Amino acid sequence: MNVRFLLLSAAAVALVTPAYATVYLSVEQAQAIMFPGARLAPDFRKLTDAQVSVIEKASDATVLSKDLKAWRTSNGGWFIADEVVGKHEFIPFAVGIDANGAIKDIEILEYRETYGGEVMNPKWRAQFNGKTSVAKLRLTDDIQNISGATLSSKHITDGVRRLMATYAIVLSSH
């Protein structure tokens, strides 16, 4: 059999082999990690056009869905699940906000991209902890970039900033 044919066939298979998502946490697992022992009650909302406009202006980030997936915690905090686009694929993530309106934790729920998985690093994600909706939350300003994961770092940072604006505009007064 011709060696070139085998190599070309193997290369063609490698090009069409799909990448598989790595699921790190379910929403329920992330809730238990962020708010151990707390009860969480769904408080899902449909954002209005006016709210979307204000959120986008405040965060300088695009709202991808008007469906807000938020849970109110029994200890006064909030848990919000959302997603951002990485380089090509969606990155589902969650933000825990404490009763004072500060980020308690962020968790990456799934990661589908070939590169950039370094955003899973707890030390990188810990940079967000304690930040509020008035924080800049800008990559390379107050959130360090990860070389080799620039798009994932930027988009997650933008997504967290957008969710903090959403919290301030839609949830904090309720």
MDAnalysis code that builds the backbone (N, CA, C; Angstrom):
import MDAnalysis as mda
import numpy as np

u = mda.Universe.empty(522, n_residues=174, atom_resindex=np.repeat(np.arange(174), 3), trajectory=True)
u.add_TopologyAttr("name", ["N", "CA", "C"] * 174)
u.add_TopologyAttr("resid", np.arange(1, 175))
u.add_TopologyAttr("resname", ["MET", "ASN", "VAL", "ARG", "PHE", "LEU", "LEU", "LEU", "SER", "ALA", "ALA", "ALA", "VAL", "ALA", "LEU", "VAL", "THR", "PRO", "ALA", "TYR", "ALA", "THR", "VAL", "TYR", "LEU", "SER", "VAL", "GLU", "GLN", "ALA", "GLN", "ALA", "ILE", "MET", "PHE", "PRO", "GLY", "ALA", "ARG", "LEU", "ALA", "PRO", "ASP", "PHE", "ARG", "LYS", "LEU", "THR", "ASP", "ALA", "GLN", "VAL", "SER", "VAL", "ILE", "GLU", "LYS", "ALA", "SER", "ASP", "ALA", "THR", "VAL", "LEU", "SER", "LYS", "ASP", "LEU", "LYS", "ALA", "TRP", "ARG", "THR", "SER", "ASN", "GLY", "GLY", "TRP", "PHE", "ILE", "ALA", "ASP", "GLU", "VAL", "VAL", "GLY", "LYS", "HIS", "GLU", "PHE", "ILE", "PRO", "PHE", "ALA", "VAL", "GLY", "ILE", "ASP", "ALA", "ASN", "GLY", "ALA", "ILE", "LYS", "ASP", "ILE", "GLU", "ILE", "LEU", "GLU", "TYR", "ARG", "GLU", "THR", "TYR", "GLY", "GLY", "GLU", "VAL", "MET", "ASN", "PRO", "LYS", "TRP", "ARG", "ALA", "GLN", "PHE", "ASN", "GLY", "LYS", "THR", "SER", "VAL", "ALA", "LYS", "LEU", "ARG", "LEU", "THR", "ASP", "ASP", "ILE", "GLN", "ASN", "ILE", "SER", "GLY", "ALA", "THR", "LEU", "SER", "SER", "LYS", "HIS", "ILE", "THR", "ASP", "GLY", "VAL", "ARG", "ARG", "LEU", "MET", "ALA", "THR", "TYR", "ALA", "ILE", "VAL", "LEU", "SER", "SER", "HIS"])
u.atoms.positions = np.array([
    [0.841, -1.178, 0.000],
    [0.000, 0.000, 0.000],
    [0.891, 1.248, 0.000],
    [0.445, 2.259, -0.621],
    [1.207, 3.486, -0.773],
    [1.224, 4.272, 0.545],
    [2.430, 4.601, 1.018],
    [2.602, 5.309, 2.279],
    [2.001, 6.718, 2.197],
    [2.156, 7.371, 1.039],
    [1.582, 8.717, 0.880],
    [0.070, 8.696, 1.044],
    [-0.571, 7.689, 0.487],
    [-2.017, 7.573, 0.616],
    [-2.424, 7.438, 2.083],
    [-1.696, 6.620, 2.832],
    [-2.004, 6.445, 4.253],
    [-1.812, 7.743, 5.028],
    [-0.734, 8.473, 4.741],
    [-0.489, 9.724, 5.444],
    [-1.550, 10.760, 5.106],
    [-1.925, 10.857, 3.834],
    [-2.965, 11.808, 3.445],
    [-4.309, 11.440, 4.062],
    [-4.613, 10.147, 4.106],
    [-5.862, 9.701, 4.709],
    [-5.884, 10.022, 6.194],
    [-4.772, 9.796, 6.884],
    [-4.693, 10.094, 8.313],
    [-4.830, 11.596, 8.550],
    [-4.212, 12.397, 7.702],
    [-4.308, 13.853, 7.844],
    [-5.743, 14.320, 7.624],
    [-6.417, 13.753, 6.652],
    [-7.806, 14.137, 6.381],
    [-8.702, 13.777, 7.565],
    [-8.507, 12.616, 8.162],
    [-9.299, 12.213, 9.325],
    [-9.029, 13.153, 10.489],
    [-7.765, 13.534, 10.687],
    [-7.409, 14.444, 11.790],
    [-8.088, 15.802, 11.616],
    [-8.252, 16.247, 10.379],
    [-8.858, 17.551, 10.134],
    [-10.360, 17.563, 10.413],
    [-11.028, 16.442, 10.253],
    [-12.470, 16.417, 10.454],
    [-12.876, 15.811, 11.792],
    [-11.918, 15.396, 12.602],
    [-12.249, 14.849, 13.905],
    [-12.735, 15.978, 14.795],
    [-13.947, 15.870, 15.326],
    [-14.481, 16.968, 16.130],
    [-13.786, 17.069, 17.478],
    [-13.721, 18.309, 18.004],
    [-13.221, 18.517, 19.350],
    [-14.391, 18.281, 20.303],
    [-14.115, 17.657, 21.424],
    [-15.178, 17.369, 22.373],
    [-15.114, 18.340, 23.537],
    [-16.270, 18.738, 23.988],
    [-16.350, 19.660, 25.117],
    [-15.933, 18.939, 26.384],
    [-15.240, 19.640, 27.225],
    [-14.934, 19.130, 28.546],
    [-15.880, 19.827, 29.508],
    [-16.727, 19.031, 30.148],
    [-17.647, 19.567, 31.133],
    [-16.944, 19.486, 32.476],
    [-16.751, 20.629, 33.109],
    [-16.076, 20.673, 34.398],
    [-17.077, 20.630, 35.539],
    [-18.125, 21.412, 35.416],
    [-19.128, 21.492, 36.473],
    [-20.511, 21.671, 35.868],
    [-21.499, 21.089, 36.511],
    [-22.886, 21.416, 36.165],
    [-23.235, 22.712, 36.899],
    [-24.343, 23.303, 36.546],
    [-24.808, 24.506, 37.242],
    [-24.980, 24.191, 38.730],
    [-25.577, 23.043, 39.037],
    [-25.825, 22.668, 40.429],
    [-24.521, 22.481, 41.200],
    [-23.518, 21.883, 40.573],
    [-22.221, 21.708, 41.235],
    [-21.549, 23.056, 41.496],
    [-21.620, 23.959, 40.525],
    [-21.032, 25.292, 40.701],
    [-21.754, 26.042, 41.825],
    [-23.064, 25.898, 41.896],
    [-23.827, 26.547, 42.971],
    [-23.377, 26.033, 44.343],
    [-23.188, 24.724, 44.451],
    [-22.778, 24.124, 45.730],
    [-21.369, 24.562, 46.124],
    [-20.490, 24.747, 45.144],
    [-19.126, 25.200, 45.434],
    [-19.140, 26.660, 45.891],
    [-19.888, 27.489, 45.193],
    [-19.898, 28.922, 45.494],
    [-20.697, 29.265, 46.749],
    [-21.786, 28.542, 46.971],
    [-22.679, 28.860, 48.085],
    [-22.999, 27.584, 48.880],
    [-21.983, 27.018, 49.540],
    [-22.217, 25.762, 50.266],
    [-23.263, 25.946, 51.370],
    [-24.221, 25.055, 51.401],
    [-25.256, 25.082, 52.429],
    [-26.384, 26.071, 52.181],
    [-26.244, 26.940, 51.207],
    [-27.294, 27.931, 50.929],
    [-28.378, 27.315, 50.040],
    [-29.570, 27.828, 50.175],
    [-30.653, 27.456, 49.267],
    [-30.659, 28.460, 48.128],
    [-30.845, 27.989, 46.928],
    [-30.887, 28.867, 45.760],
    [-32.252, 28.749, 45.100],
    [-32.870, 29.884, 44.867],
    [-34.183, 29.923, 44.229],
    [-34.045, 30.571, 42.859],
    [-34.515, 29.907, 41.815],
    [-34.433, 30.511, 40.482],
    [-35.185, 31.835, 40.437],
    [-34.578, 32.818, 39.806],
    [-35.194, 34.131, 39.614],
    [-34.900, 34.559, 38.177],
    [-35.330, 33.693, 37.241],
    [-35.044, 33.927, 35.827],
    [-35.826, 35.147, 35.345],
    [-35.206, 35.893, 34.463],
    [-35.832, 37.106, 33.939],
    [-35.636, 37.182, 32.437],
    [-36.511, 37.917, 31.792],
    [-36.380, 38.251, 30.379],
    [-36.018, 39.727, 30.342],
    [-34.807, 40.036, 29.876],
    [-34.369, 41.426, 29.816],
    [-35.158, 42.182, 28.752],
    [-35.495, 43.414, 29.066],
    [-36.177, 44.266, 28.094],
    [-35.130, 44.890, 27.158],
    [-35.589, 45.422, 26.051],
    [-34.681, 46.122, 25.141],
    [-33.979, 47.270, 25.855],
    [-34.719, 47.982, 26.698],
    [-34.142, 49.112, 27.440],
    [-33.049, 48.628, 28.393],
    [-33.297, 47.517, 29.104],
    [-32.284, 46.974, 30.011],
    [-31.042, 46.532, 29.246],
    [-31.247, 45.868, 28.114],
    [-30.117, 45.421, 27.287],
    [-29.270, 46.621, 26.870],
    [-29.926, 47.671, 26.443],
    [-29.225, 48.879, 26.006],
    [-28.383, 49.478, 27.136],
    [-28.958, 49.574, 28.319],
    [-28.247, 50.143, 29.467],
    [-27.097, 49.237, 29.885],
    [-27.322, 47.932, 29.903],
    [-26.270, 46.972, 30.277],
    [-25.110, 47.051, 29.295],
    [-25.422, 47.081, 27.999],
    [-24.357, 47.149, 26.992],
    [-23.567, 48.444, 27.100],
    [-24.250, 49.530, 27.365],
    [-23.557, 50.817, 27.509],
    [-22.673, 50.813, 28.754],
    [-23.203, 50.290, 29.853],
    [-22.453, 50.275, 31.115],
    [-21.262, 49.330, 31.072],
    [-21.392, 48.223, 30.351],
    [-20.336, 47.198, 30.362],
    [-19.443, 47.222, 29.137],
    [-19.866, 47.918, 28.094],
    [-19.142, 47.894, 26.821],
    [-18.973, 46.455, 26.321],
    [-20.023, 45.657, 26.541],
    [-20.031, 44.260, 26.110],
    [-21.433, 43.921, 25.601],
    [-21.496, 43.090, 24.587],
    [-22.761, 42.725, 23.958],
    [-23.517, 41.693, 24.790],
    [-24.792, 41.917, 24.982],
    [-25.673, 40.938, 25.611],
    [-26.045, 39.925, 24.540],
    [-25.684, 38.671, 24.755],
    [-25.942, 37.627, 23.759],
    [-27.348, 37.052, 23.851],
    [-27.935, 37.113, 25.042],
    [-29.277, 36.556, 25.241],
    [-30.041, 37.431, 26.217],
    [-31.307, 37.617, 25.932],
    [-32.170, 38.378, 26.846],
    [-32.632, 37.515, 28.016],
    [-32.358, 36.217, 27.961],
    [-32.762, 35.307, 29.036],
    [-31.706, 35.323, 30.134],
    [-32.030, 35.905, 31.266],
    [-31.123, 35.996, 32.404],
    [-31.364, 34.804, 33.312],
    [-30.341, 33.978, 33.461],
    [-30.430, 32.786, 34.312],
    [-29.774, 33.115, 35.646],
    [-30.597, 33.586, 36.598],
    [-30.099, 33.997, 37.907],
    [-30.850, 33.251, 39.003],
    [-30.125, 32.974, 40.084],
    [-30.689, 32.351, 41.262],
    [-30.376, 33.250, 42.450],
    [-31.361, 33.510, 43.291],
    [-31.167, 34.267, 44.523],
    [-30.781, 33.262, 45.612],
    [-29.777, 33.599, 46.394],
    [-29.338, 32.683, 47.451],
    [-29.974, 33.060, 48.781],
    [-30.101, 32.077, 49.651],
    [-30.718, 32.316, 50.959],
    [-29.862, 33.223, 51.840],
    [-28.601, 33.425, 51.477],
    [-27.741, 34.309, 52.273],
    [-27.566, 35.687, 51.621],
    [-28.465, 36.023, 50.679],
    [-28.476, 37.362, 50.103],
    [-27.640, 37.544, 48.849],
    [-26.998, 36.501, 48.382],
    [-26.185, 36.608, 47.178],
    [-26.947, 36.223, 45.929],
    [-26.218, 36.210, 44.841],
    [-26.784, 35.826, 43.545],
    [-25.834, 34.885, 42.835],
    [-26.396, 33.974, 42.066],
    [-25.646, 33.078, 41.201],
    [-26.191, 33.306, 39.798],
    [-25.308, 33.618, 38.846],
    [-25.740, 33.857, 37.472],
    [-24.955, 32.938, 36.546],
    [-25.659, 32.211, 35.697],
    [-25.039, 31.349, 34.687],
    [-25.209, 32.004, 33.322],
    [-24.154, 31.972, 32.531],
    [-24.184, 32.622, 31.225],
    [-23.138, 31.960, 30.331],
    [-22.886, 32.556, 29.185],
    [-21.837, 32.058, 28.306],
    [-21.284, 33.194, 27.469],
    [-20.050, 33.001, 27.034],
    [-19.393, 33.932, 26.117],
    [-18.833, 33.095, 24.974],
    [-18.525, 33.750, 23.878],
    [-17.880, 33.065, 22.774],
    [-16.383, 33.107, 23.036],
    [-15.714, 31.957, 22.915],
    [-14.253, 31.918, 23.025],
    [-13.677, 32.389, 21.702],
    [-12.898, 31.543, 21.063],
    [-12.436, 31.868, 19.719],
    [-13.503, 31.455, 18.703],
    [-14.028, 30.239, 18.889],
    [-15.033, 29.711, 17.966],
    [-16.270, 29.172, 18.682],
    [-16.094, 28.713, 19.898],
    [-17.150, 27.997, 20.613],
    [-17.617, 28.791, 21.834],
    [-18.802, 28.455, 22.324],
    [-19.303, 29.080, 23.545],
    [-18.577, 28.529, 24.763],
    [-18.370, 29.387, 25.748],
    [-17.781, 29.006, 27.029],
    [-18.824, 29.304, 28.107],
    [-19.548, 28.265, 28.560],
    [-20.487, 28.475, 29.663],
    [-19.707, 28.741, 30.958],
    [-20.157, 29.729, 31.727],
    [-19.494, 30.064, 32.978],
    [-20.538, 30.560, 33.970],
    [-20.123, 30.728, 35.212],
    [-21.033, 31.212, 36.247],
    [-20.295, 32.189, 37.147],
    [-21.059, 33.143, 37.663],
    [-20.536, 34.133, 38.597],
    [-21.356, 34.062, 39.876],
    [-20.663, 33.994, 40.998],
    [-21.312, 34.085, 42.302],
    [-21.071, 35.473, 42.859],
    [-22.133, 36.126, 43.292],
    [-22.052, 37.485, 43.828],
    [-22.547, 37.438, 45.269],
    [-21.741, 37.973, 46.195],
    [-22.127, 37.924, 47.605],
    [-23.185, 38.978, 47.933],
    [-23.633, 38.977, 49.172],
    [-24.709, 39.877, 49.602],
    [-24.320, 41.349, 49.512],
    [-23.019, 41.641, 49.463],
    [-22.546, 43.027, 49.349],
    [-22.332, 43.454, 47.899],
    [-22.638, 42.575, 46.944],
    [-22.490, 42.918, 45.531],
    [-21.087, 42.712, 44.982],
    [-20.258, 41.953, 45.685],
    [-18.899, 41.669, 45.219],
    [-18.826, 40.245, 44.666],
    [-17.944, 40.064, 43.702],
    [-17.763, 38.728, 43.130],
    [-17.183, 37.809, 44.190],
    [-17.870, 36.714, 44.393],
    [-17.444, 35.688, 45.345],
    [-16.552, 34.670, 44.637],
    [-16.928, 34.347, 43.400],
    [-16.195, 33.332, 42.648],
    [-16.703, 33.335, 41.213],
    [-15.861, 32.877, 40.295],
    [-16.336, 32.544, 38.956],
    [-15.892, 31.121, 38.666],
    [-16.698, 30.414, 37.929],
    [-16.398, 29.037, 37.533],
    [-16.650, 28.886, 36.043],
    [-15.756, 28.189, 35.381],
    [-15.945, 27.797, 33.990],
    [-16.665, 26.457, 34.029],
    [-17.830, 26.380, 33.409],
    [-18.624, 25.156, 33.463],
    [-18.198, 24.155, 32.393],
    [-17.932, 24.648, 31.193],
    [-17.493, 23.800, 30.079],
    [-16.454, 24.552, 29.276],
    [-15.574, 23.782, 28.641],
    [-14.608, 24.415, 27.748],
    [-14.489, 23.563, 26.497],
    [-14.754, 24.155, 25.337],
    [-14.801, 23.425, 24.069],
    [-13.660, 23.778, 23.125],
    [-12.942, 24.848, 23.398],
    [-11.900, 25.312, 22.488],
    [-10.673, 24.395, 22.540],
    [-9.925, 24.396, 21.452],
    [-8.695, 23.613, 21.395],
    [-7.618, 24.246, 22.263],
    [-7.565, 25.574, 22.292],
    [-6.570, 26.302, 23.068],
    [-7.254, 27.225, 24.055],
    [-6.508, 27.680, 25.047],
    [-7.019, 28.683, 25.962],
    [-7.604, 28.152, 27.250],
    [-7.538, 26.855, 27.462],
    [-8.095, 26.256, 28.664],
    [-7.435, 26.720, 29.954],
    [-6.378, 27.514, 29.844],
    [-5.702, 28.032, 31.038],
    [-6.610, 28.931, 31.865],
    [-7.728, 29.373, 31.285],
    [-8.681, 30.178, 32.053],
    [-9.307, 29.358, 33.184],
    [-9.106, 28.062, 33.167],
    [-9.587, 27.197, 34.248],
    [-8.738, 27.361, 35.505],
    [-7.561, 27.949, 35.379],
    [-6.632, 28.088, 36.494],
    [-7.276, 28.882, 37.635],
    [-7.378, 28.292, 38.827],
    [-8.013, 28.992, 39.953],
    [-7.333, 30.329, 40.289],
    [-6.028, 30.406, 40.112],
    [-5.317, 31.652, 40.416],
    [-5.757, 32.766, 39.458],
    [-5.944, 32.439, 38.177],
    [-6.400, 33.446, 37.229],
    [-7.816, 33.891, 37.573],
    [-8.695, 32.938, 37.839],
    [-10.091, 33.263, 38.153],
    [-10.224, 34.039, 39.460],
    [-9.304, 33.814, 40.401],
    [-9.354, 34.498, 41.698],
    [-9.139, 36.007, 41.572],
    [-8.585, 36.462, 40.449],
    [-8.395, 37.907, 40.245],
    [-9.715, 38.675, 40.289],
    [-10.804, 37.993, 39.985],
    [-12.121, 38.632, 39.944],
    [-12.732, 38.789, 41.344],
    [-12.322, 37.928, 42.254],
    [-12.938, 37.899, 43.582],
    [-12.816, 39.241, 44.282],
    [-13.928, 39.681, 44.857],
    [-13.961, 40.941, 45.580],
    [-14.285, 42.149, 44.720],
    [-14.272, 41.990, 43.392],
    [-14.576, 43.113, 42.491],
    [-16.087, 43.341, 42.482],
    [-16.472, 44.586, 42.297],
    [-17.891, 44.945, 42.254],
    [-18.225, 45.490, 40.860],
    [-19.454, 45.912, 40.700],
    [-19.892, 46.429, 39.404],
    [-19.205, 47.751, 39.045],
    [-18.571, 48.416, 39.994],
    [-17.869, 49.659, 39.683],
    [-16.408, 49.423, 39.297],
    [-15.923, 48.196, 39.424],
    [-14.550, 47.864, 39.025],
    [-14.425, 47.938, 37.506],
    [-13.240, 48.280, 37.023],
    [-13.023, 48.376, 35.577],
    [-13.185, 47.025, 34.893],
    [-12.635, 45.996, 35.489],
    [-12.650, 44.648, 34.910],
    [-12.234, 44.677, 33.443],
    [-11.031, 45.131, 33.211],
    [-10.464, 45.198, 31.866],
    [-9.221, 44.326, 31.800],
    [-9.138, 43.531, 30.760],
    [-7.979, 42.671, 30.556],
    [-6.733, 43.532, 30.397],
    [-5.683, 43.142, 31.046],
    [-4.364, 43.789, 31.127],
    [-4.382, 45.045, 31.981],
    [-5.557, 45.517, 32.415],
    [-5.649, 46.639, 33.347],
    [-5.627, 46.084, 34.768],
    [-6.750, 45.516, 35.181],
    [-6.817, 44.927, 36.512],
    [-7.008, 43.412, 36.491],
    [-7.149, 42.842, 35.303],
    [-7.198, 41.386, 35.120],
    [-6.053, 41.012, 34.179],
    [-5.182, 40.133, 34.641],
    [-4.019, 39.742, 33.847],
    [-4.423, 38.847, 32.678],
    [-3.803, 39.078, 31.537],
    [-3.995, 38.244, 30.362],
    [-3.219, 36.938, 30.539],
    [-3.658, 35.903, 29.849],
    [-2.930, 34.641, 29.824],
    [-2.418, 34.457, 28.404],
    [-1.105, 34.419, 28.242],
    [-0.516, 34.190, 26.926],
    [-0.971, 32.831, 26.408],
    [-1.447, 32.795, 25.180],
    [-1.962, 31.559, 24.600],
    [-3.452, 31.364, 24.850],
    [-4.014, 32.227, 25.677],
    [-5.450, 32.154, 25.969],
    [-6.042, 33.556, 25.940],
    [-5.515, 34.402, 25.067],
    [-5.912, 35.808, 25.052],
    [-7.399, 35.994, 24.775],
    [-7.932, 35.327, 23.761],
    [-9.353, 35.507, 23.445],
    [-10.246, 34.993, 24.562],
    [-9.925, 33.826, 25.100],
    [-10.729, 33.290, 26.208],
    [-10.645, 34.215, 27.410],
    [-9.449, 34.696, 27.726],
    [-9.271, 35.623, 28.853],
    [-10.086, 36.889, 28.646],
    [-9.997, 37.456, 27.450],
    [-10.709, 38.702, 27.151],
    [-12.220, 38.502, 27.204],
    [-12.695, 37.443, 26.572],
    [-14.140, 37.255, 26.484],
    [-14.751, 36.904, 27.842],
    [-14.048, 36.126, 28.653],
    [-14.563, 35.831, 29.992],
    [-14.556, 37.107, 30.836],
    [-13.492, 37.892, 30.736],
    [-13.439, 39.166, 31.464],
    [-14.589, 40.068, 31.033],
    [-14.818, 40.173, 29.726],
    [-15.938, 40.978, 29.218],
    [-17.274, 40.435, 29.730],
    [-17.420, 39.112, 29.733],
    [-18.666, 38.495, 30.194],
    [-18.922, 38.742, 31.668],
    [-17.876, 38.659, 32.477],
    [-18.035, 38.928, 33.912],
    [-18.404, 40.397, 34.126],
    [-17.746, 41.309, 33.393],
    [-18.072, 42.735, 33.494],
    [-19.535, 42.972, 33.105],
    [-20.000, 42.301, 32.045],
    [-21.393, 42.429, 31.608],
    [-22.356, 41.896, 32.669],
    [-22.018, 40.760, 33.290],
    [-22.900, 40.212, 34.321],
    [-22.918, 41.090, 35.571],
    [-21.801, 41.722, 35.877],
    [-21.792, 42.631, 37.027],
    [-22.641, 43.874, 36.732],
    [-22.615, 44.340, 35.494],
    [-23.497, 45.454, 35.107],
    [-24.951, 44.992, 35.159],
    [-25.216, 43.784, 34.723],
    [-26.572, 43.224, 34.776],
    [-27.051, 43.145, 36.221],
    [-26.174, 42.676, 37.091],
    [-26.516, 42.611, 38.517],
    [-26.886, 44.010, 39.026],
    [-26.055, 44.997, 38.746],
    [-26.281, 46.356, 39.249],
    [-27.570, 46.964, 38.701],
    [-27.861, 46.689, 37.434],
    [-29.007, 47.321, 36.779],
    [-30.314, 46.577, 37.019],
    [-30.249, 45.251, 37.057],
    [-31.477, 44.450, 37.101],
    [-31.735, 43.786, 38.451],
    [-30.699, 43.300, 39.116],
    [-30.916, 42.456, 40.295],
    [-30.676, 43.142, 41.640],
    [-29.765, 44.072, 41.718],
    [-29.342, 44.593, 43.030],
    [-30.447, 45.315, 43.780],
    [-31.386, 45.882, 43.107],
    [-32.456, 46.617, 43.786],
    [-33.628, 45.734, 44.182],
    [-33.522, 44.451, 43.914],
    [-34.642, 43.541, 44.214],
    [-34.336, 42.680, 45.403],
])
